[in-house]
Amino acid sequence: MNKLIYIGLLAFGLMSCSDFLDIDDETKISNDHLFSTISGVEEALNGVYYDLTNSSYYGNQMLIGPEIKGGNLKFNDLTFEASTSYYYLPSFQFTHTVEGDDDYMENCYEHIYSVISGANNIIENIEDAKDASDIQKNQAVAEAKAIRAMAHFDLTRLYAQPYSYSANAQHLGIAYMLKNIAWDELVSRDLLYDNYENIIADLLAAEANLGTALGIEDASYAKAYLSKVAAQALLARVYLYKGDWDKAKEYATKVIEDGSISLIDNSEVVDSYKSQEPTKEDIFILDNKGISIGAPISKTIGIMDDRTSLYLLPSDDLISLYNDGDVRGELFAEQLGKTLTTKWIEFSDKDRCTSIIRLAEMYLIRAEASLNLPVSNEVQARADLDVIRKRANPAAANLQLSGAALKEEIFQERRRELAFEGHLFFDIVRMGRDLRRVDCNALYNVNIDYPSNLFVLPIPEDAMEYNNQMVQNPGY
């Protein structure tokens, strides 16, 4: 039976990005005016991309949260002399509450739905742009649908159990917003199966229509806009989470064979994170120029100028996964006497790009999908793993593993390659693994058996109190 959910911010369309959109705060330009021209549509779309960089989304929590929960990060000091780390404690100890007090994850729900609201605003008002060509309209809608799909997918990862939790995903997912609603409307949480159907439909529509981004002429980076290949990469990721191995392999292969992107070389790996610029391996990035949104991640887990406090540290068991000769083992450095990751670096004179999808992930997706096909293709799985392993260490021997050992190696290689990029905990949950944290100084829930109510976040109090028919996620 569907449960009702209230999402207050969906009524308000574009959120407070006036400075970024160059909208006069005093005049509050209406949707009718904003969407009357293609330049207004472009500004609105830029505003939605901007909202992806918020600290309650990919600016921080969507990347750091899964690393804390999964075991790649530990606390430097549980006495909280560096008080900022205190707000990560609910993620570290799985002690989230409905009230969300002192919890950095508490605002994710509201903010991600505000991103969806902004995307829907574009889709619903695009026809008002009288000076826009059909190609421009299709492009704007395609970008908005890709963002809408990605945001809903991320909500399912945070607030719903994984696809394999029930047969054919017939358990509760999240509300999929195909349109914005009035402030007093209530919408239902859909089954997770239906969430995935809508996510995939939006991404397929995006794939079919994405071409030249509207804002490309003034863009610092072309990869800061969703492209056809980015939609295909998102589809590969979604199909992987769904366990549709044929489609996951198909779409990962499309991206790998696209030709517009390629893996960076072994000699470029370390410097690529110092340059803070997109690489030829990146598929979709967030452009943080002028907004310094990368600094909180660097401040929390990475290297930054003028550091005075330590918050979260890489776990020793993660560091030990990198064998001698693995260049990724060089992506660590010391500050204030402790080891930190150099994947996140913030210098006072540079801005940071946030990589959301890169090509290495596609090889790992194809490896996992190939292994899990009805007729397992271990040769392909080993070959794809070796591409990533040998990029990291050209002297590495070819893999000879098979069966369960090869499956475990895929998990470990994802942990090595995608560390500090927001994947580990989601991998543990979607694979149905027990959470086992080795170097972990949490006081509660160091290890949690799968399945667990703790593997999903509570629906926040503000989203519940206006809806007396709302049913909270079990355990909260």
C-alpha positions in Angstrom: 0.0 0.0 0.0 1.4 3.4 -1.0 2.2 5.9 1.8 1.7 9.6 1.4 4.6 12.0 1.5 4.7 15.7 1.7 7.4 17.6 -0.2 7.0 21.3 0.7 9.6 22.9 -1.6 8.2 21.5 -4.8 5.7 24.3 -4.9 8.3 27.0 -5.3 10.0 26.2 -8.5 13.5 27.7 -8.7 15.2 28.1 -5.3 17.4 30.9 -4.0 20.1 31.1 -6.7 19.4 34.7 -7.6 23.0 35.8 -7.7 23.9 32.9 -9.9 20.9 33.5 -12.2 21.5 37.2 -12.2 17.9 37.8 -11.1 17.1 41.0 -9.2 16.1 40.0 -5.7 13.7 43.0 -5.5 11.8 42.3 -8.7 11.6 38.5 -8.3 11.1 37.9 -12.0 8.3 35.5 -12.5 8.4 32.2 -14.3 6.4 33.8 -17.1 9.1 36.3 -17.6 12.1 34.0 -17.0 10.9 31.3 -19.5 9.8 33.8 -22.2 13.2 33.6 -23.9 15.8 30.9 -24.5 18.3 32.9 -22.6 16.0 32.8 -19.5 15.7 29.0 -19.9 19.5 28.8 -20.1 19.7 30.8 -16.8 17.2 28.5 -15.2 19.1 25.4 -16.3 22.4 26.9 -15.0 20.6 27.4 -11.7 19.7 23.7 -11.5 23.3 22.7 -12.2 24.4 25.2 -9.6 22.1 23.5 -7.1 24.0 20.2 -7.6 27.0 21.8 -6.0 25.2 22.5 -2.7 26.8 21.1 0.4 23.7 19.0 1.0 24.2 17.3 -2.3 27.3 16.7 -4.4 29.1 19.6 -2.8 29.7 17.4 0.3 27.2 15.0 1.8 26.5 12.8 -1.3 30.3 12.1 -1.5 31.4 12.0 2.1 28.5 10.2 3.7 28.9 6.9 1.8 32.7 7.0 2.6 32.1 7.4 6.4 29.4 4.8 6.5 31.2 2.3 4.4 34.5 2.3 6.3 36.9 4.4 4.1 36.9 7.2 6.7 37.2 7.3 10.5 37.1 10.1 13.0 40.3 11.9 14.0 39.0 12.8 17.5 35.8 11.7 19.1 36.2 14.3 21.8 35.3 16.8 19.0 37.9 19.5 19.7 37.4 20.1 16.0 33.7 20.6 16.4 32.7 20.4 12.7 33.3 16.7 12.7 30.5 16.3 15.3 27.9 16.7 12.6 29.2 13.7 10.8 28.7 11.5 13.8 25.2 10.2 12.9 26.6 9.0 9.6 29.6 7.4 11.3 27.5 5.6 14.0 24.2 5.1 12.1 22.4 7.1 14.7 20.3 9.3 12.4 17.0 10.5 13.8 13.8 11.8 12.3 14.5 15.2 13.9 17.9 15.3 12.3 19.5 17.3 15.0 23.2 18.0 14.5 23.3 15.8 11.4 24.7 17.0 8.1 22.6 14.5 6.2 19.4 16.0 7.4 19.0 18.5 4.6 19.7 16.1 1.7 16.1 15.2 1.3 14.8 18.8 1.0 17.6 20.0 -1.2 17.6 17.1 -3.7 13.8 17.6 -4.2 14.5 21.3 -4.8 16.8 20.2 -7.6 14.0 18.1 -9.0 11.7 21.1 -8.7 14.0 23.3 -10.7 14.3 20.6 -13.4 10.5 20.2 -13.6 10.2 24.0 -13.8 12.1 23.9 -17.1 10.2 21.0 -18.5 6.8 22.5 -17.7 7.6 26.0 -19.0 9.8 25.4 -22.0 7.0 26.1 -24.5 6.9 29.7 -23.3 10.3 30.4 -24.8 8.9 31.8 -28.1 12.4 32.6 -29.6 13.7 29.0 -29.0 14.1 26.5 -31.8 12.7 23.0 -31.4 16.3 21.8 -31.1 17.0 24.2 -28.3 13.7 23.2 -26.5 14.5 19.5 -26.9 18.0 20.1 -25.5 16.8 22.0 -22.5 14.2 19.3 -21.7 16.8 16.5 -22.2 19.2 18.1 -19.8 16.5 18.7 -17.2 15.3 15.1 -17.5 18.8 13.8 -17.0 19.2 15.9 -13.9 15.7 14.8 -12.7 16.6 11.2 -13.2 20.0 11.5 -11.4 18.4 13.3 -8.4 15.6 10.7 -8.0 18.2 7.9 -8.3 20.2 9.5 -5.5 17.1 9.8 -3.4 16.5 6.1 -3.8 20.0 5.3 -2.7 19.6 7.4 0.4 16.0 6.7 1.5 15.0 3.3 0.1 16.3 -0.2 0.4 18.2 -1.6 -2.7 16.5 -3.1 -5.7 17.3 -6.6 -4.6 15.7 -6.1 -1.1 12.4 -7.7 -2.3 11.4 -9.7 -5.4 11.2 -7.3 -8.4 11.7 -4.3 -6.1 8.1 -4.4 -4.7 9.1 -2.4 -1.6 8.7 1.3 -0.9 10.8 3.7 -2.8 10.5 7.5 -3.0 8.0 9.9 -4.6 8.9 10.4 -8.3 8.0 13.9 -9.2 7.0 14.1 -12.9 5.6 17.6 -12.3 5.7 20.2 -9.6 2.8 20.4 -7.1 1.0 23.0 -5.2 1.9 23.7 -1.6 -1.1 21.8 -0.3 -0.9 18.7 -2.5 0.2 15.3 -1.2 2.0 12.7 -3.3 2.6 9.0 -2.7 5.8 7.1 -2.3 6.0 4.8 -5.2 7.3 1.2 -5.3 11.1 1.1 -6.0 10.3 -0.8 -9.1 8.3 2.2 -10.4 11.1 4.6 -9.4 13.5 2.7 -11.5 11.1 2.6 -14.5 10.8 6.4 -14.3 14.5 7.0 -13.8 15.3 4.8 -16.8 12.6 6.4 -19.0 13.9 9.9 -18.2 17.5 8.9 -19.0 16.5 7.1 -22.3 14.7 10.3 -23.3 17.8 12.3 -22.4 20.0 10.0 -24.4 17.8 10.3 -27.5 17.8 14.1 -27.4 21.0 15.4 -25.8 23.2 17.4 -28.2 25.0 20.7 -27.8 24.4 22.1 -24.3 22.6 25.5 -24.2 25.3 27.1 -22.1 28.3 25.7 -23.9 29.5 29.0 -25.4 30.1 30.6 -22.1 31.1 27.5 -20.2 34.4 27.0 -18.5 34.1 23.3 -19.1 31.9 21.4 -21.6 31.8 18.4 -19.3 29.9 20.5 -16.7 26.8 19.9 -18.8 25.1 16.6 -19.2 25.8 15.0 -22.6 24.6 11.9 -24.4 27.5 9.9 -23.2 26.9 11.2 -19.6 23.3 9.9 -19.9 24.6 6.6 -21.1 27.0 6.4 -18.2 24.2 7.2 -15.7 22.1 4.4 -17.4 25.0 2.0 -16.9 25.1 2.9 -13.2 21.4 2.6 -12.8 21.2 -0.7 -14.6 24.0 -2.0 -12.3 22.1 -1.1 -9.2 19.0 -2.7 -10.7 20.9 -5.9 -11.4 20.0 -5.8 -15.1 23.4 -7.1 -16.1 22.8 -7.2 -19.9 21.8 -3.5 -20.0 24.6 -2.5 -17.5 27.2 -4.1 -19.8 25.6 -2.7 -22.9 25.6 0.9 -21.7 29.1 0.7 -20.1 30.3 -0.6 -23.4 28.7 2.3 -25.2 30.6 4.7 -23.0 33.9 2.9 -23.3 33.6 2.7 -27.1 32.3 6.3 -27.5 35.8 7.7 -28.4 35.3 11.1 -26.8 36.8 10.1 -23.5 39.7 7.9 -22.5 41.6 6.8 -19.4 44.4 9.1 -18.2 47.8 7.4 -18.1 49.5 6.0 -15.0 52.0 9.0 -15.1 49.1 11.4 -15.0 47.1 10.0 -12.0 48.7 11.9 -9.2 49.0 15.2 -10.9 45.4 15.0 -12.2 44.1 15.7 -8.7 46.6 18.5 -8.1 45.6 20.4 -11.3 41.9 20.6 -10.2 40.8 20.6 -13.9 38.7 18.1 -15.7 40.7 15.3 -17.4 40.0 13.3 -20.6 38.7 10.6 -18.3 35.9 12.7 -16.8 32.4 12.2 -18.2 30.4 14.6 -16.1 31.8 17.2 -13.6 30.5 20.0 -11.5 32.1 23.4 -12.2 32.8 25.1 -8.9 34.5 28.2 -10.3 33.7 31.2 -8.1 31.7 29.3 -5.5 34.5 27.5 -3.6 32.1 24.5 -3.0 35.0 22.1 -3.2 36.6 23.6 -0.1 34.4 21.8 2.5 35.4 18.4 1.1 39.0 19.3 1.1 38.7 20.8 4.6 37.0 17.6 5.9 39.1 14.8 4.3 41.7 16.3 2.0 44.7 18.7 1.7 44.2 22.4 2.0 46.1 25.6 2.6 46.4 26.8 6.2 44.9 23.7 7.8 44.5 24.1 11.6 42.2 21.2 12.4 41.7 17.5 11.4 38.2 16.0 11.0 38.0 12.7 9.2 40.9 10.4 8.2 41.4 7.6 5.7 41.1 4.2 7.4 44.2 2.2 7.7 42.6 -0.9 6.0 41.8 1.2 2.9 45.4 2.5 2.7 46.7 -1.1 3.1 44.7 -2.2 0.0 47.2 -0.4 -2.3 50.2 -2.7 -3.0 53.7 -1.5 -3.7 53.8 -0.1 -7.2 50.1 1.0 -7.2 50.2 4.7 -8.1 46.9 5.2 -6.2 48.9 4.5 -3.0 50.6 7.9 -3.7 47.3 9.7 -3.4 47.8 10.3 0.3 49.9 13.0 2.1 50.4 14.2 5.7 49.1 17.4 7.3 49.3 18.1 11.0 51.0 14.7 11.4 48.1 12.6 10.0 47.5 11.0 6.6 44.8 12.5 4.4 43.7 11.9 0.8 45.1 14.1 -2.0 42.1 13.3 -4.2 40.6 16.5 -2.7 43.0 19.4 -2.7 42.0 23.0 -2.2 44.5 25.9 -2.6 43.6 29.5 -2.0 44.3 30.4 -5.6 42.4 27.6 -7.3 38.8 26.3 -7.6 37.9 22.7 -7.6 36.0 20.6 -10.2 34.0 17.8 -8.8 34.1 14.6 -10.9 30.7 12.9 -10.7 31.2 10.2 -13.4 34.5 9.0 -15.0 35.5 6.3 -17.4 37.2 4.0 -14.9 33.8 3.4 -13.3 32.5 2.1 -16.6 35.2 -0.6 -16.9 34.3 -1.7 -13.3 30.6 -1.7 -14.1 31.2 -3.9 -17.2 33.4 -6.2 -15.2 30.8 -6.8 -12.6 28.0 -7.1 -15.1 29.9 -9.6 -17.2 30.6 -11.8 -14.2 26.9 -11.8 -13.2 25.4 -12.4 -16.7 23.2 -15.6 -16.9 26.1 -17.1 -18.8 29.0 -15.6 -16.9 31.8 -14.0 -18.9 34.8 -14.2 -16.6 37.2 -13.5 -19.4 35.6 -10.1 -20.0 35.4 -9.4 -16.2 39.1 -10.1 -15.7 40.1 -8.1 -18.8 38.2 -5.0 -17.6 39.6 -5.3 -14.1 43.1 -5.6 -15.5 42.6 -2.4 -17.5 42.1 -0.5 -14.2 44.7 -2.5 -12.2 47.4 -2.1 -14.9 46.7 1.6 -15.3 47.4 1.8 -11.5 50.4 -0.5 -11.7 51.7 -1.5 -15.1 53.8 -4.3 -13.6 50.7 -6.0 -12.0 50.3 -9.6 -13.1 47.2 -10.6 -15.1 44.3 -11.7 -12.9 43.7 -15.5 -12.7 40.7 -15.4 -10.3 37.3 -16.9 -11.0 34.0 -17.4 -9.2 33.5 -16.0 -5.8 37.2 -14.8 -5.6 36.7 -12.8 -8.8 33.5 -11.3 -7.4 35.3 -10.2 -4.2 38.2 -8.7 -6.3 35.7 -6.6 -8.2 34.3 -5.2 -4.9 37.9 -4.5 -3.6 38.9 -2.9 -6.9 35.9 -0.6 -6.8 37.0 0.4 -3.3 40.5 1.1 -4.4 39.7 3.0 -7.6 36.6 4.9 -6.4 37.7 5.8 -2.9 36.5 9.1 -1.6 34.1 9.5 -4.6 30.9 8.5 -2.8 30.5 4.8 -3.8 31.6 2.4 -1.0 28.5 2.2 1.3 26.1 2.1 -1.7 28.2 -0.8 -3.1 27.9 -2.7 0.2 24.2 -2.2 0.3 23.3 -3.0 -3.3 25.5 -6.1 -3.2 23.7 -7.3 0.0 26.9 -7.4 1.9 27.3 -7.2 5.7 28.9 -4.0 6.8 32.3 -4.8 8.3 34.4 -1.8 9.3 38.0 -2.8 10.3 39.7 0.5 11.3 36.7 2.1 12.8 36.6 4.1 16.1 32.8 4.4 16.2 31.2 3.7 19.5 28.0 2.2 18.0 27.2 0.0 14.9 30.7 -0.7 13.8 29.4 -3.8 12.1 25.9 -4.2 10.7 24.4 -7.3 9.1 22.5 -7.1 5.9 19.6 -6.4 5.6 19.1 -3.6 8.1 16.7 -0.7 8.7 19.8 1.3 9.4 20.9 1.1 5.8 18.4 3.8 4.8 18.0 7.4 6.2 14.8 8.5 8.0 12.3 10.7 6.2 13.0 14.1 7.9 10.5 15.4 10.4 9.6 18.5 8.3 8.5 16.2 5.4 6.3 14.2 7.8 4.5 16.7 10.0 2.3 18.1 7.3 1.0 14.7 6.3 -0.8 12.6 8.9 -0.9 9.6 6.6 2.9 9.5 6.3 4.6 6.3 7.3 8.2 6.6 8.3 10.9 4.2 7.1 11.0 1.1 9.4 13.1 1.5 12.5 12.6 5.2 12.9 
